Amino acid sequence: MNKGLVWITGGGTGIGKELAKKLCDSGYDVIISGRRKEKLIEVSKYNNKKIFPFRLDVSNLKEVNKVANKIIKRFKFVDLLILNAAIYSPGSLQEISPTNAKKVIDINLTGVINCLPIIVNMMKKKNKGHILFVSSPAGYRGMPGAGLYGVTKSGLTFLAETLKIELEQYNIKVQVVHPGFIKTPMTDKNTFPMPFLMSSEKAAKIIFSKINSDVFEIYFPKILLIPMKLISFLPYKIYFFLIKKFIKLPG
Ligand SMILES: NC(=O)c1ccc[n+]([C@@H]2O[C@H](COP(=O)([O-])OP(=O)(O)OC[C@H]3O[C@@H](n4cnc5c(N)ncnc54)[C@H](OP(=O)(O)O)[C@@H]3O)[C@@H](O)[C@H]2O)c1
């Protein structure tokens, strides 16, 4: 039975790719988008099922609008929009590069915002829909080393929280995902230890198990995320003291 249509940005690799496979297996039609066509084509061949590749750079608003309109024309309605595309830019913020900052913000934050208007308007008109933001606990609170990546993910979680409240009146469900360390091309470059590293298949399985639930925040693995959440609730004075004591300063 066809369960509806999902659009996943950044669906050619990592978490997006595994989510596409999982959703396809469970009866959804899935659109995957990203900049590298070859990665998308590879995923679209999965199990000869219904995964449709669309080449798209989310930082290009004109391109996004063109693709979003094309999708609506062909498929009529997007039941679930998964905003997952991002690039990684950790490190110190002491010598911030405006050029690099623009690139990261253009993809991780503006790129997400670019995908919203056409799809949200379509969902509002039908008084139904579902949007899933893939953010990161790197944006929970200011953290040495989380860099511009953390800055954009903090903004993304704020955006998700706000839209959750604002879109409820249109029967549009909003959820945010905060994964710990997941083994994907994004983290394959990391040279530091990644506690409780999880496979992208397992991450997709957990996300998939929660998309039909009422939880707003999907976070895992709990063993890493619960302490991170608890620390993020602390008053500034204690928070800064603990972070300075336990986190190595970059640079
Ligand atoms: N892996 C982790 O430990 C971890 C932890 C917390 C949160 N996350 C979040 O999980 C999401 C997925 O990341 P991942 O770990 O699966 O890494 P990934 O494999 O590198 O996936 C990122 C995807 O985003 C796409 N992308 C990047 N820039 C784009 C652009 N300008 N336009 C369109 N697509 C673009 C990439 O495809 P192209 O390069 O082909 O465009 C790629 O498929 C990200 O939002 C990430 O921040 C990951």
The ligand as a Tripos MOL2 file, in Angstrom:
@<TRIPOS>MOLECULE
LIG
   48    52     1     0     0
SMALL
NO_CHARGES

@<TRIPOS>ATOM
      1 N1         26.8220   11.9840   10.9880 N.am      1 LIG1
      2 C1         26.6400   12.5050   12.1950 C.2       1 LIG1
      3 O1         27.3100   12.1310   13.1860 O.2       1 LIG1
      4 C2         25.5620   13.5370   12.4070 C.ar      1 LIG1
      5 C3         25.3000   13.9370   13.7190 C.ar      1 LIG1
      6 C4         24.3220   14.9110   13.9330 C.ar      1 LIG1
      7 C5         23.6230   15.4300   12.8620 C.ar      1 LIG1
      8 N2         23.9010   15.0240   11.5970 N.ar      1 LIG1
      9 C6         23.1370   15.6160   10.5010 C.3       1 LIG1
     10 O2         22.6020   14.5980    9.6980 O.3       1 LIG1
     11 C7         22.3800   15.0970    8.3710 C.3       1 LIG1
     12 C8         22.9200   14.1060    7.3580 C.3       1 LIG1
     13 O3         24.3210   14.0660    7.4790 O.3       1 LIG1
     14 P1         25.1770   12.7330    7.2550 P.3       1 LIG1
     15 O4         25.9140   12.4830    8.4820 O.co2     1 LIG1
     16 O5         24.3220   11.6960    6.6590 O.co2     1 LIG1
     17 O6         26.2730   13.2520    6.2110 O.3       1 LIG1
     18 P2         26.4080   13.1320    4.6450 P.3       1 LIG1
     19 O7         26.4310   11.7180    4.2360 O.co2     1 LIG1
     20 O8         27.5500   14.0100    4.2770 O.co2     1 LIG1
     21 O9         25.0310   13.7700    4.1220 O.3       1 LIG1
     22 C9         24.8480   15.1150    3.8350 C.3       1 LIG1
     23 C10        24.0940   15.1960    2.5280 C.3       1 LIG1
     24 O10        23.7780   16.5600    2.2670 O.3       1 LIG1
     25 C11        23.9410   16.7850    0.8760 C.3       1 LIG1
     26 N3         24.2730   18.1990    0.6490 N.ar      1 LIG1
     27 C12        25.3200   18.8900    1.1330 C.ar      1 LIG1
     28 N4         25.2980   20.1320    0.6410 N.ar      1 LIG1
     29 C13        24.2070   20.2350   -0.1520 C.ar      1 LIG1
     30 C14        23.6560   21.2540   -0.9490 C.ar      1 LIG1
     31 N5         24.2330   22.4460   -1.0620 N.pl3     1 LIG1
     32 N6         22.5220   21.0020   -1.6310 N.ar      1 LIG1
     33 C15        21.9240   19.7990   -1.5380 C.ar      1 LIG1
     34 N7         22.3980   18.7690   -0.8250 N.ar      1 LIG1
     35 C16        23.5370   18.9950   -0.1470 C.ar      1 LIG1
     36 C17        25.0960   15.8810    0.4650 C.3       1 LIG1
     37 O11        24.9940   15.5120   -0.9120 O.3       1 LIG1
     38 P3         25.7800   16.3010   -2.0720 P.3       1 LIG1
     39 O12        27.1470   16.5890   -1.5460 O.co2     1 LIG1
     40 O13        25.7460   15.3550   -3.2130 O.co2     1 LIG1
     41 O14        24.9880   17.5340   -2.3230 O.co2     1 LIG1
     42 C18        24.8990   14.6720    1.3430 C.3       1 LIG1
     43 O15        24.1380   13.6700    0.6820 O.3       1 LIG1
     44 C19        23.0410   16.4710    8.3360 C.3       1 LIG1
     45 O16        22.0760   17.4760    8.5100 O.3       1 LIG1
     46 C20        23.9680   16.4410    9.5340 C.3       1 LIG1
     47 O17        24.2410   17.7350   10.0230 O.3       1 LIG1
     48 C21        24.8560   14.0910   11.3400 C.ar      1 LIG1
@<TRIPOS>BOND
     1     1     2 1
     2     2     3 2
     3     2     4 1
     4     4     5 ar
     5     4    48 ar
     6     5     6 ar
     7     6     7 ar
     8     7     8 ar
     9     8     9 1
    10     8    48 ar
    11     9    10 1
    12     9    46 1
    13    10    11 1
    14    11    12 1
    15    11    44 1
    16    12    13 1
    17    13    14 1
    18    14    15 2
    19    14    16 1
    20    14    17 1
    21    17    18 1
    22    18    19 2
    23    18    20 1
    24    18    21 1
    25    21    22 1
    26    22    23 1
    27    23    24 1
    28    23    42 1
    29    24    25 1
    30    25    26 1
    31    25    36 1
    32    26    27 ar
    33    26    35 ar
    34    27    28 ar
    35    28    29 ar
    36    29    30 ar
    37    29    35 ar
    38    30    31 1
    39    30    32 ar
    40    32    33 ar
    41    33    34 ar
    42    34    35 ar
    43    36    37 1
    44    36    42 1
    45    37    38 1
    46    38    39 2
    47    38    40 1
    48    38    41 1
    49    42    43 1
    50    44    45 1
    51    44    46 1
    52    46    47 1
@<TRIPOS>SUBSTRUCTURE
     1 LIG1         1 GROUP 0 **** ****
